[in-house]
């Protein structure tokens, strides 16, 4: 870590060590100024998560303060453990913003360039990848083949990021010429995690912890590596089948970190949200890149994609979907409003619910 970044993060480390809130984050469990009508509307929107069912944790931040911060339902059905603001959920593709931030940190430090050909860092890729740059991976314009479409039908154990590279080594083709179109790519973000490891000289999970999570006081957030790390206050994923909830916590791709392997809580994500308003972690130039209209898309509700973020008017957001989990973070930076909804169930994604909750707090 360079000197300028050390200066930026030392106050955050001190506050974390003293268990003090970061700037813009109030103490837990004290909603601020919520009126009864709005509370009732939120309770109605969140009703399906409440009770003895797989649940959710909901955070609404307004002007840096939590106006809603609570859990609904259960994080663990078998042990009847309730969901709470401290419950850690598998973020799935919400993880991508952290992968992108890692690349931007390394670019700030001169460890890599966004225009680097990815084969500078991953030379075993086939000729079809010659023209692909790191920027293409960040913005989903690489044209890389989706590893899920060509992975073994019955893999022996879970895949990891390095396994994604091995799969792509055998795919000497792309969907389109790099940079010519947009196609959402989990493959690209798995490769970005490997590039972080190569450029930093440490593994991806360790880089995240040392350079993002601990400096921001996100002490319980982790890129999970089974047998190496653990998740405290862990939510387990469930799917409803024939009217019954069954644990469906892991799939063969759940151990791929770069595209979706981070676990976090609304408590920790409040600290992440606060860091996106100033330069305590990333320089303003890097934040501008993350939230730029980097790539037009043809996806509903996604006119543009930045670096790890979807852009829709004044909103920047990202969803995350994997077996047993559905999550979303929606930010309105000009209004200093953020809604984060994390859930441990396979049901309709919570993006619409988050928008409806946001509407209760937006200026009219």
C-alpha positions in Angstrom: 0.0 0.0 0.0 1.5 3.4 -0.9 1.9 6.3 1.5 -1.0 8.3 0.3 -3.4 5.4 0.8 -1.9 4.6 4.2 -2.7 8.2 5.3 -6.3 7.8 4.0 -7.0 4.5 5.7 -5.3 4.8 9.1 -8.2 6.8 10.6 -10.6 4.1 9.5 -8.4 1.4 11.0 -8.3 3.3 14.3 -12.1 3.7 14.4 -12.6 0.0 13.6 -10.2 -1.0 16.4 -12.1 1.2 18.9 -15.5 -0.1 17.6 -16.5 3.4 16.7 -18.8 4.2 13.7 -17.2 5.4 10.5 -18.2 8.8 9.3 -21.7 8.7 8.0 -22.7 5.5 9.9 -24.8 5.6 13.0 -24.7 3.1 15.8 -26.7 -0.1 15.4 -30.4 -0.6 16.1 -31.5 3.1 16.3 -33.7 4.0 13.3 -33.8 7.8 12.7 -37.0 9.6 12.1 -39.1 6.9 10.5 -42.8 7.7 10.5 -45.5 5.1 11.2 -46.9 5.1 7.7 -43.5 4.5 6.1 -42.8 1.7 8.6 -46.1 0.1 7.7 -45.3 0.3 4.0 -41.9 -1.3 4.6 -43.4 -4.1 6.7 -45.9 -4.9 3.9 -43.1 -5.0 1.3 -41.0 -7.2 3.5 -43.8 -9.5 4.7 -42.8 -12.5 2.6 -39.4 -12.6 4.4 -40.8 -12.5 7.9 -41.6 -15.4 10.2 -40.1 -18.9 10.3 -38.8 -18.8 6.7 -35.6 -17.9 5.0 -35.3 -14.2 5.5 -33.5 -11.0 4.7 -31.6 -8.0 6.1 -32.6 -4.5 5.0 -30.6 -1.3 5.3 -31.8 2.2 4.3 -29.2 4.9 4.6 -30.2 8.5 4.2 -27.6 11.3 4.5 -25.2 8.7 5.9 -27.4 7.6 8.7 -29.4 4.3 9.0 -33.1 5.0 8.9 -33.9 1.3 8.6 -31.6 -1.4 9.8 -33.2 -4.8 10.6 -33.5 -8.4 9.9 -36.5 -10.4 8.8 -37.1 -14.2 9.1 -34.3 -16.7 9.6 -30.7 -16.9 8.5 -30.6 -20.6 9.4 -33.8 -22.6 9.3 -32.4 -25.8 11.0 -31.2 -23.9 14.1 -33.9 -21.2 14.0 -31.3 -18.4 14.0 -32.9 -15.1 13.1 -31.6 -12.8 10.4 -30.1 -9.6 11.8 -28.0 -6.6 10.6 -24.9 -8.6 11.5 -25.9 -11.6 9.3 -23.5 -12.3 6.5 -24.9 -13.4 3.2 -23.2 -14.6 0.0 -23.3 -11.5 -2.1 -23.1 -13.3 -5.5 -22.6 -10.7 -8.2 -22.7 -7.8 -5.8 -19.2 -9.0 -5.2 -18.1 -7.6 -8.6 -17.9 -4.0 -7.3 -15.1 -5.2 -4.9 -13.3 -7.0 -7.7 -13.4 -3.9 -9.7 -12.2 -1.7 -6.8 -9.3 -4.1 -6.3 -8.2 -3.5 -9.9 -8.6 0.3 -9.6 -6.5 0.3 -6.4 -3.7 -1.6 -8.2 -4.0 0.9 -11.1 -3.6 3.8 -8.7 -0.4 2.2 -7.4 1.0 1.7 -10.8 0.9 -2.1 -10.5 -1.1 -2.5 -13.7 -2.9 -0.5 -16.3 -6.5 -0.8 -17.5 -5.2 -1.0 -21.1 -3.0 -3.9 -20.3 -3.7 -7.0 -22.5 -4.9 -9.6 -20.1 -2.4 -12.0 -21.6 0.3 -10.0 -20.0 -1.0 -11.4 -16.7 -2.6 -14.6 -17.9 -0.3 -15.7 -20.9 -1.9 -19.2 -21.0 -5.1 -17.9 -22.6 -5.5 -18.8 -26.3 -5.0 -16.4 -29.3 -8.6 -15.4 -29.3 -7.8 -13.4 -26.1 -5.0 -11.4 -27.6 -6.9 -8.2 -28.0 -8.7 -8.3 -24.7 -7.7 -5.7 -22.1 -8.4 -5.4 -18.4 -10.8 -2.5 -19.3 -12.8 -5.0 -21.4 -13.1 -7.4 -18.5 -14.3 -4.6 -16.1 -16.9 -3.3 -18.6 -18.2 -6.7 -19.9 -17.0 -6.0 -23.4 -14.4 -8.8 -23.7 -16.6 -11.3 -25.6 -15.2 -14.1 -23.4 -17.1 -17.4 -23.5 -19.2 -17.9 -20.3 -17.4 -20.6 -18.3 -20.8 -21.9 -17.0 -21.7 -22.8 -20.6 -18.6 -25.0 -21.2 -17.7 -26.3 -17.8 -17.9 -30.0 -17.2 -21.4 -31.3 -16.7 -20.5 -33.1 -13.6 -17.4 -31.4 -12.1 -15.4 -33.1 -9.4 -15.9 -30.7 -6.5 -16.3 -27.0 -6.8 -14.7 -24.8 -9.4 -12.3 -22.0 -8.4 -11.1 -18.9 -10.3 -8.0 -20.9 -11.5 -10.4 -23.5 -12.9 -12.2 -20.9 -14.9 -8.8 -20.0 -16.4 -8.2 -23.6 -17.3 -11.6 -23.9 -18.9 -11.0 -20.7 -21.0 -7.6 -21.9 -22.1 -9.5 -24.4 -24.3 -11.9 -21.8 -25.8 -10.0 -20.2 -28.7 -13.0 -18.1 -29.7 -15.1 -15.2 -28.4 -18.7 -14.2 -28.8 -17.6 -10.9 -30.6 -14.6 -8.9 -31.3 -13.3 -7.5 -27.9 -14.6 -4.0 -27.4 -17.3 -4.2 -30.1 -20.3 -5.2 -27.9 -21.6 -5.9 -24.4 -22.3 -9.3 -22.8 -22.4 -9.7 -19.1 -19.5 -12.0 -18.2 -18.8 -13.9 -15.0 -15.7 -15.3 -16.8 -14.2 -11.8 -17.0 -14.5 -11.2 -13.3 -13.1 -14.5 -12.4 -10.0 -13.6 -14.5 -9.9 -10.2 -12.9 -9.5 -11.9 -9.5 -6.5 -13.9 -10.9 -5.0 -10.7 -12.3 -5.3 -9.0 -8.8 -3.3 -11.9 -7.5 -0.6 -11.7 -10.1 -0.2 -7.9 -9.9 -0.3 -7.7 -6.1 1.8 -10.7 -5.3 -0.9 -12.0 -2.9 -4.0 -14.1 -3.3 -7.3 -12.3 -4.1 -9.0 -13.0 -0.8 -6.0 -11.7 1.1 -5.8 -8.6 -1.0 -9.4 -7.8 -0.4 -9.0 -8.2 3.3 -5.8 -6.2 3.6 -6.6 -3.4 1.2 -10.4 -3.0 1.4 -12.2 -4.8 4.2 -9.9 -4.1 7.2 -9.1 -0.5 6.2 -12.9 0.2 6.1 -13.7 -1.6 9.3 -15.5 -4.4 7.4 -14.1 -7.0 9.8 -16.6 -9.7 9.2 -16.6 -9.5 5.4 -14.7 -12.3 3.6 -14.2 -13.9 0.3 -14.9 -17.4 1.5 -12.4 -20.1 0.9 -13.6 -23.4 2.5 -11.0 -24.9 4.8 -9.1 -21.6 4.9 -11.6 -18.9 6.1 -15.0 -18.9 7.8 -18.1 -16.8 7.8 -19.3 -15.6 11.2 -23.1 -15.1 11.6 -23.5 -17.0 8.3 -26.8 -17.1 6.4 -27.4 -20.3 4.5 -29.2 -20.3 1.2 -32.6 -22.0 0.6 -34.9 -22.8 -2.3 -38.6 -23.5 -2.2 -39.7 -26.8 -3.7 -43.2 -28.2 -3.6 -44.1 -25.7 -0.8 -41.1 -26.6 1.4 -37.8 -24.8 1.9 -34.7 -26.9 1.3 -31.1 -25.8 1.9 -29.4 -25.1 -1.4 -26.4 -23.2 -0.2 -23.7 -24.1 -2.6 -23.4 -24.9 -6.3 -20.4 -26.1 -8.3 -19.5 -22.5 -9.1 -20.0 -21.0 -5.6 -16.3 -21.1 -4.8 -15.4 -18.8 -7.7 -14.5 -15.6 -5.9 -14.0 -12.9 -8.5 -17.6 -13.0 -9.9 -19.5 -13.7 -6.7 -17.7 -15.3 -3.7 -17.8 -12.5 -1.0 -19.9 -12.7 2.2 -21.0 -9.5 3.9 -23.7 -8.0 6.1 -25.7 -4.8 5.8 -23.7 -3.6 8.8 -20.4 -3.9 6.9 -21.9 -2.7 3.6 -22.9 0.6 5.3 -19.1 1.2 5.7 -18.5 0.4 2.1 -21.3 2.8 1.0 -19.7 5.6 3.1 -16.4 5.0 1.4 -17.9 5.6 -2.0 -18.6 9.3 -1.2 -15.0 10.3 -0.5 -11.4 9.3 -1.0 -10.8 7.3 2.1 -10.2 4.2 -0.2 -10.3 5.1 -3.9 -9.3 8.4 -5.5 -12.0 10.4 -7.0 -10.7 9.6 -10.5 -11.1 5.9 -9.8 -14.6 6.4 -8.4 -15.5 8.4 -11.5 -14.4 5.4 -13.6 -16.4 2.9 -11.5 -19.6 4.9 -11.9 -19.0 6.0 -15.5 -21.2 5.2 -18.5 -18.5 2.8 -19.7 -20.7 0.6 -21.8 -24.2 0.9 -23.2 -26.3 -2.3 -22.7 -29.5 -3.8 -24.0 -30.5 -5.1 -20.6 -33.7 -3.9 -18.9 -33.1 -1.3 -16.2 -29.4 -1.1 -17.3 -28.8 1.6 -19.8 -25.1 1.6 -19.0 -22.5 -0.5 -17.1 -19.6 1.0 -15.3 -16.9 -1.0 -13.5 -18.8 -3.4 -11.3 -21.9 -1.2 -11.2 -25.0 -0.8 -13.3 -26.1 2.7 -14.1 -29.7 3.8 -14.6 -30.2 7.6 -14.5 -29.4 8.9 -11.0 -29.2 5.3 -9.6 -26.1 3.1 -9.5 -26.9 -0.4 -8.5 -26.1 -4.1 -8.7 -27.9 -7.3 -8.0 -26.6 -10.7 -7.0 -28.2 -14.0 -7.7 -26.8 -17.4 -6.9 -28.3 -20.7 -5.6 -30.1 -19.8 -2.4 -29.4 -16.0 -2.4 -30.9 -12.9 -3.9 -29.3 -9.5 -3.1 -29.3 -5.9 -4.3 -27.7 -2.6 -3.5 -29.2 0.6 -5.0 -27.6 3.9 -4.5 -28.8 7.5 -5.3 -25.6 9.4 -4.7 -27.1 12.9 -5.4 -29.7 12.2 -2.8 -27.4 10.5 -0.3 -29.8 7.5 -0.3 -28.9 3.8 -0.4 -31.1 0.7 -0.1 -29.4 -2.7 0.5 -31.5 -5.9 0.6 -29.7 -9.2 1.2 -31.7 -12.5 1.3 -31.0 -16.2 1.7 -33.7 -17.6 -0.6 -34.3 -18.4 -4.2 -37.3 -16.3 -5.0 -38.0 -13.3 -7.3 -35.0 -11.0 -7.1 -35.4 -8.1 -4.7 -34.6 -5.2 -7.0 -38.2 -4.1 -7.4 -38.7 -4.3 -3.6 -35.6 -2.1 -3.1 -36.9 0.4 -5.6 -40.3 0.5 -3.8 -38.6 1.1 -0.5 -36.3 3.8 -2.0 -39.4 5.6 -3.3 -40.6 6.0 0.3 -37.6 8.1 1.1 -36.9 9.9 -2.2 -37.5 13.6 -2.6 -40.8 14.4 -4.2 
